[in-house]
Amino acid sequence: MYFCVFEHNGSAKLGCATDTDCTRVINLTDAWPTGPESAPRDVAELARMGESGLAIARELLHSGLASVPVEDVRLLAPVPRPGKNVFCVGRNYREHIIEGNIAKGIAPNTFPEHIEFFSKAVTTVIGHGATIPSYAGLTKMLDYEAELAIVVGAGGRDIAVADAFDAIFGYTIVNDVTARDLQRKHGQWFKGKSLDRTCPMGPWVAHKSVVPDPDALAIRLWVNGAIRQDSNTATMIFNIATIINQLSAGLTLEPGDIIATGTPSGVGYAMQPPRPLQDGDVVRIEIESIGTLENTVHDDA
């Protein structure tokens, strides 16, 4: 099952794709059996309902509800306002670490021994098709990062590796847009990662049941049709279960929490010469079994 959030009559509705190509969508919120007032309006609210909510969604999907072409609706982020900052994993792909080390003048094969966690503020989140501000007066090195993101389901604290996938609802796409110069200037990652509208997300959340192996998915990113990133989640240093296990140690993960799992090589700042995002650039990300996320950079968006 593939879930999205779309705008209808000025309000957000939870939708479900009628096919694996996600060409048509049904309105789950308005069709919810207990009425739209008590219905979920985004994926976080559905995740909080657990298996009972998923069962209702499945029944509605197969009930013959009228559907609309996805191009006729405005897609929003599947979790438009996360309950917490977006959790992120830094430096999780070997070749990305190598390119970053070279750009910084560090020995190429210097890899982290432990997962490097950081976060992006909730005000960064935008949906598919929304514009990314260029922040030309604030940064000269706005960069892209294609990432597979985990959407937490049951969640919990101190989750064992063996139980990690029981804690997950599904997966989506995140573009961890980053102001590299601000990141370096402030000596940590939060400021450069947390400018408003710099976390495009979605448009779909693929339920875990339709993603057989999230640790083996092709992940690609294009800027203006030219491929920049081309990798596979199999090359992550820390896999999905390890991320869940280590992040949840002493920290409760809740339904609808988002965890971005890191980006592969090919980022703009590591190119020679560096190629930051510019006004008018179109950034498209595809992740196998998840979908396609596309956004345009625009001055003063």
C-alpha angles and dihedrals in degrees: 000000000000119000131194141167119234137176117251125171090345098307136091119257132187111240136188126206116239094212139029090252089060094226097139133033137200126211107244096174097061093041096049109133095231092049134268092277091069096032125109115259099189140020094264091058090048091049090053089058091062122198094341092061092045090051091054091049091050092050092050091048090058096038097088097253115172113263134201131212109267091231088064094063133064108242119217130190109290088234101029095181113022116209090233136023112286107268113227138189117218127210099003102145118074097219092046090053090050093050090048093048091051092049090052095044093248125138103277097230096055105124131178116259092205134032113275108221126192135150144230121221117254090243089069093071119108134155139245112297095018118127124254113219113238093214087206092171092052108037137026094189110055107165141184131230123188110212140175108228129204119222108208118229120174091002120175140165130282091013114189119232089243090056098042098105091051086064094055128090099186148296138276140170126266130186105207096205108195137191096218096191092053089047090057096038094058095043095234137060106248102082096045090047099044109061110134116275095011099121110073108188137186138321089194135026108209109209111237090247090071096046105071096184119012088182091067108048128131111240123192139170131195131191112203089342095307114116115239105164125036118164146112132251086236087080094062113120093215113039129214097269092048091050092052092046096050098039092050094051102118091343124094116230112208133201110281096022112142124221118187109204104207137273134266127234123291101075117156100243092058095053121102104265098018114251112203122184116275136198109287097021115142114214118197126183127189125188120184114254091005109069142235129307119193132180138164127225113230134177112251092358 
